[in-house]
């Protein structure tokens, strides 16, 4: 009985240690990654409060996208390699280092509210735990089974690569908890066992992971439904284009016009970035987004990229999981955003995403 009690105590102590270690980055950010607020005297032209968003949110949106990029990087690795080749630890490091820099920058723009910061910390801890578990398995047993399999991939490996690419694309516009993990698990098990050892190992490892995610996704979906959905539309003040030109664009609704500008309403997320690029290509400019005059974007550059165009201020940079080059996190004025988008189309630095608060 005493021996059993000692085992239980050690397990509880180990779990508590893991929890403490996972929370260390959260404590560090809250204590040491704070910025001093700059006075904001900007008067928004978008006056409908439903479509005004906190400026700090542009900077605090990135950590969620870092996770999207991590899964897309994993998908890229799986095109030619196996799971153990992905840089799980570097991806975790990139999440927390960028979160620190961006929390400081958000502090200059009014700072994030408690709920926004808490959300970042929760997804950061979840992401860290998931990546650590995947690293622990894939770099040991997963690697062993891949070596035993040989150079040719099993049907289960091919399906895992296809699912990873699909999931990464899905995340660009839709929350992760809406993905059909149960369907993916069933389809994985339906793949033929041409290589029984690797096939069974992938069925159990990935199938188990996806079923666990499906259960967790259900919990998150219920919590989100209780708390209310995020606003999925955004309003933008555009100059230099006619209302008819904007109305002819896909996913663009004209809300109001004046002699000086046009206010449009569009979807958010990846679609919004593409709409802004289309406006810039058509010669239009952006004067305001969601009641704000500052915004964050990311751009992709090689390791020896030239200086950024005028109007772009580098906040920090992180390596791209699974891809060559670096991701540049950039602050800019909304008024020069279209100019930057046009400059990025000329290369060598290219736009990745506009973070819409």
N, C-alpha and C positions, 0 to 999 in steps of 0.2 A: 504493500500500500504506500509506504514511504517513497519507494522507488518510483511508483507511478506519479506521486505528487511532485517529486523532483523534476520528472520529465515535463509535467504540465507547467510547472513554474518556469522552466527553461524555455519552453515554447512561447509562453506569454511574454517573457522577457525579450526573446528574439523578435517577436511581433512588435513589441513596443519600441525596440531599437530601430526596426525598419521604418516604423511610422515617424519616429523622430528624425531619422536621416532624410526621409522624403520631405519633411517639413522644413529642413534647414534652408533650402533656397527661398522659400516663402518668407521666413524670418529675415533673411539677408536683404531681400528686396524691400520689405516694409521698413527696415531700419536704415539701410545704406543707399537705397536707390530712389531718393526723393529729389525733386526739383523745385526751385522757387518760382512761384507764379508771377508771370508778367501781366501788367495791367492791360485788359482788353477793352477798347472803347469802340469796337466795330458795331455799327448799326445794321442788322440784317435786312435784306430786301425781301426775303421769304419770311412773311410775318405769321403764317399759320403755325401755331405752336406744335401741332401734330407732326410737322415736317421739319422742325428744328432739332438738331442733334448736338450733343456736347462735342466741342472741338477736340477735347482730349481723347475721345473715342477713336479717332482716326489712327492714333498711335497705339492704342490698346487693342485694336482689332487684329494687329499682326500676329500675336501669339497663336490664335486659332488657325491662322493661315500657315504658320510654321508647321503645324501638325499635318495640314493638307499637303504641303510640299514634301514632308517626310514620307508620307505614303506614296506620293508620286515618285520620289526618289527610290523607294523600295521597288516599285513597279519597274523602274528603269534598270535597276540591278538585276531583276529577275528575267529580263529579256535575254541575258547572256550568261548569268551566273545563278548562284543559289543564295538563300536567305542569309547564310552566315557571312557573306561578303558585304552586307550593308553595315554602315557605320552607326550602330545604335547609340553608342556613348557620345559620339560627336554630335549627333542629332539632339540628344538631351542637353548637352552643353550649349548648343546654338539656341535652343529654346530659352534657357534661363539667362544667358548672357544678353540676348536681345531684349528679353522682358525687362531686365534691369535698366538698360539704356533707354528703353521706351517709357518706362515708368517715370524716369527722371524728366524726359521730354514732355510727357503728359502733364507733369507737375507745372511746367511753364505755361500750359494752356488750360489751367483750371483744375487739373488733376482728375483722375477717375473716381467715380463714386464707389461706395463700399461694395455694392453688388457687382459692378464691373470688375473690380480688383479681385473680389472673391471668386468670380467665375474663372478668371485667368489662373488663379492659384489652384483651383480644383482641377481644371483641365491639365494644368502643368504637372501636378502630382500624379494624376491618372496616366498621363502620357509617359512620365518618367517610369512609373511602375511597369507599365506595359512594355516599354522598350527594354527595361532591365530584364524582365522575364523572358522576352524574346531573345535577347542577347545570351542569357544564361543557357537557354535550351539550344538555340540555333548554332551557337559557336562551340557547342560540345556535342551532344547527341545528334543534333541536326546535321552538323558537319560530318560526323562519323558515318551516318546513313547515306549522305550524299557521296562520300568517298567510296563507300562500298558499292553504291549504284554504278559508279563510273561516269564517264563524260556525257553519255546520252541521257537525256531527262525522261522521267516517267510521265505517263498521262496525267498523273496527279500534279506533278511539277508544272506541266504546261497549263493546266487549269488554274493553279495558284497564280501563275504569272498573268493570265488573262483576267482573273478576278481582281488582282492588285491594280491593274491598269483601269479597269472599270470603276473600281472604288475610288481611286484617285481623281478620276474625271467627275464622278458623282459628287464628291465633296466640294467642287468648285461652286456649286449653286444650291446644294441641299445639305441640311444637317446630317451628320453621320448616323444618328440614331434612326433615321428613316430608311437606311439601307437594309435590304432583305438578306441578312446573314443566314437565316435558316435555309433559304433557297440555295445559297452558295454552298452551304454544308451538304445539302442533299445532292447537288450536282457534282460536288467533289467525290462523294461516295459512289456516284453512278459511273465514274470514269473506270475503264477496264484496268484490271490488275496485270498489266504486261510485265511489271517488275514487282513481284509480290512484297518483297521486304520493304523497299522504299515506298511502295504504294500504300501498304498498311500503316507505315510510320507517318506518312503525310495525312492519311485519313484521320488518324487518332490525334496528331498534333494540331493540324490546322482545323480539322472538323471540330475538335474540342474547343479551340480558341474561338471559332466563329459562333458556336452555340452559346458560349459564355457571353460573347458580345451581344448576341440576340437577346438574351435575358436582361442584360444591363441596359440595352437600348430601350426595352419596354419600360423599365423603371424611369429612365430619363425622359421618355416621351410623355409619360403620365405627369411627371413633375413640370415639364414645360407647358403642358395643357392646363395645369392648375395655375401656373404663374402667368400665362398669356404669351402669345406668339410675338416675336420681334416684328417691327415694321419692315415690310418687304419692298416698299416703294420709297423713292427718294426724289426730291425736287432740286433743280439746278437752274441758275440764272445764266443764260447764254446771250452773247452779243455777236454781231457780225454775220448773222444768218437770218433769213426771213422765216416767219412762222410756218409758211407752206413748205419750206425746205426741211425744217425740223419735223413737221408732221408726217412727211413722206418717209422718214426713217423708221426702221423696225423697232418696236417696243417703246416708241416715244409718243407721249401725249402732251399737247400744248395746253397749258393751264391758264396763262395770262400773257398779254403782250402790252408793251409800252413803246413809245418812240425810241427808247434807249436799249431795251432788252426784251427777251422772251423767257418766261418761266416754263420749264418742262418737267414732266413727271415720268419716271422710268423705273424698271426693276433695279435692284441692288446687285451686289456681288460681282461675279465675273462678267455677266452681261453688261453691267454698268461701265466697266473698264472698256469694253469693246465699243459701247456707244460714245464714250468720250473720245476714243481714238477716231471714230468716224466723224465726229464734229470737228476735230482738229484737222483731219484730212480735207474736209470741206471748206476750210478757211475760217471756221468759227472760233470763238474764244469763250472761256468760262469765267464769269465774274464772281460767282458764289455757289457753294454747295451746302445744302441743308442748314443755311444760316451762318456759314463759316467762311473765313477768308484764308485759313491755313489748312494744309492737308499733308498726309504722308503717302508716298508711293514707294514701290521697290523696282529696281532695275537689275539686269543681269550683265555682268562684265567679266572679262578674263582676269587672270591674276595681275597682269600689268596694264590695266585699263587706263586710258588717258583721263585728264581732269574732267569733271562733270560740267555740263553746260551751265551758263549763267542762270542764276535763280534756283539752283539745286544745292541744298546743304546736306552733306552726309552726316547722318546720325551715328550709324555703325554699319559694319558689314559682317556677314556670316558666310561660311562655306555652304555650298548647295549639296544637300544629301543626294548621292547617287548620280550627280551631274558634275561636269567640270565648271570651273569659274566660281565667282562669288556673287552673293546677293547683296545689293546695296540698299540700305534703308535710308530714304531721303525725305527731308522736309522741304516744302515749297509753298509759296503763295498760290492761292487758287487763281489769281489773276494772270499768272504766267504759266499755269499748268498746260494749256494748249500749246504754247511755244515749246515747252519741254517735250511734250508728246511728239511734236513734229521733229524736234532735234533727235530724239531717240530713234525715230524711223530711219534716220540717215546712218546710224551706227557710230562707232562699234558698240557703245553701251545701248541696250535695248530695254524697253519698258516691260515689266512683268505684271504689275497690278497697281490699281488705285484703291486706297482703303477708305471706304465710304462711311466712316463713323458708326 
